[in-house]
Amino acid sequence: MPRSVNKVASRAKRRKVLKQTRGYFGRRKNVWTVAKNAYEKGLQYSYRDRRVKKRNFRALWIQRINAAARQHDMSYSEFMGLIHNKGIELNRKALADLAMNHPDAFAAIVKELKK
């Protein structure tokens, strides 16, 4: 008796992966084994980079706060130390937004810290 294989399910699985790899360069888009490896690697990268994205944004916020604080003759570490000592409950995301889009509000915070 011949071996029974589920051709429909196998083909569906392949079509699903090949659909996901549309737009890739070269054989990564249309050769099953290459496309499968590229697809799985892409999933690994997306899992990893969802966490790296958070690190990158925090670094960006710190750079923006540092640049704005230095315009007021303070370093980032001095600024954050005074923020915590004065009990001002603003996170880095909010402070970076104030530094970039509302410099007058950021200057008011620095003025409050220097008192």
C-alpha positions in Angstrom: 0.0 0.0 0.0 1.4 3.4 -0.9 2.3 5.9 1.8 -0.5 8.4 2.5 0.6 12.1 2.5 -1.6 15.1 2.9 -0.8 17.1 -0.2 -3.4 19.7 0.4 -2.1 20.6 3.8 1.5 20.5 2.6 0.8 22.8 -0.3 -1.2 25.2 1.9 1.7 25.5 4.3 4.1 26.3 1.5 1.7 28.8 -0.1 1.3 30.5 3.3 5.1 30.9 3.7 5.6 32.0 0.1 2.9 34.6 0.4 4.7 36.0 3.5 8.0 36.3 1.6 6.6 38.2 -1.3 8.8 41.3 -1.9 12.0 39.5 -0.8 15.0 39.6 -3.1 16.1 36.8 -5.4 15.4 33.2 -4.5 14.2 34.2 -1.0 10.8 34.9 -2.5 10.1 31.8 -4.6 12.3 28.8 -3.7 10.6 26.9 -0.9 13.7 26.0 1.2 15.3 29.4 0.9 12.0 31.2 1.5 11.3 29.1 4.6 14.6 30.0 6.1 14.2 33.7 5.3 10.7 33.7 6.7 11.8 32.0 10.0 14.8 34.3 10.3 12.5 37.3 9.8 10.3 36.1 12.6 13.3 35.8 14.9 14.3 39.4 14.0 10.8 40.7 14.6 10.6 39.0 18.0 14.0 40.4 19.0 13.5 43.9 17.6 10.2 44.4 19.4 12.4 44.6 22.5 15.3 46.5 20.9 12.8 49.1 19.8 12.1 50.0 23.4 15.8 50.4 24.1 16.3 52.6 21.1 13.4 54.9 22.0 14.7 55.3 25.6 18.2 56.1 24.2 16.6 58.7 21.9 14.7 60.3 24.7 17.8 60.5 26.9 19.7 62.2 24.0 17.0 64.8 23.5 16.8 65.5 27.3 20.6 65.8 27.5 20.7 68.3 24.5 17.9 70.4 26.0 19.5 70.3 29.5 22.9 71.4 28.2 21.2 74.5 26.7 20.4 75.4 30.3 24.0 74.7 31.6 23.2 71.3 33.1 24.2 67.8 32.2 21.7 65.0 31.8 22.7 63.3 35.1 22.4 66.6 37.1 19.0 67.3 35.5 17.6 63.8 36.2 19.0 63.8 39.7 17.3 67.2 40.5 14.1 65.9 38.9 14.0 62.9 41.3 15.0 65.0 44.3 12.3 67.6 43.7 9.7 64.9 43.2 8.7 65.9 39.7 6.9 62.9 38.3 7.6 63.2 34.5 9.0 60.2 32.6 11.7 60.5 30.0 9.2 60.2 27.1 7.3 63.3 28.4 10.5 65.2 29.1 11.8 64.5 25.7 8.6 65.7 24.1 8.7 68.9 26.1 12.3 69.4 25.2 11.6 69.0 21.4 8.2 70.6 21.0 7.7 72.9 24.0 11.0 74.5 24.9 9.3 77.1 27.0 7.8 74.4 29.2 11.1 72.6 29.5 12.8 75.9 30.5 10.1 76.4 33.2 11.0 72.9 34.6 14.7 73.8 34.6 13.9 77.1 36.3 12.0 75.2 39.0 14.9 72.8 39.5 17.5 75.7 39.9 15.5 77.3 42.7 
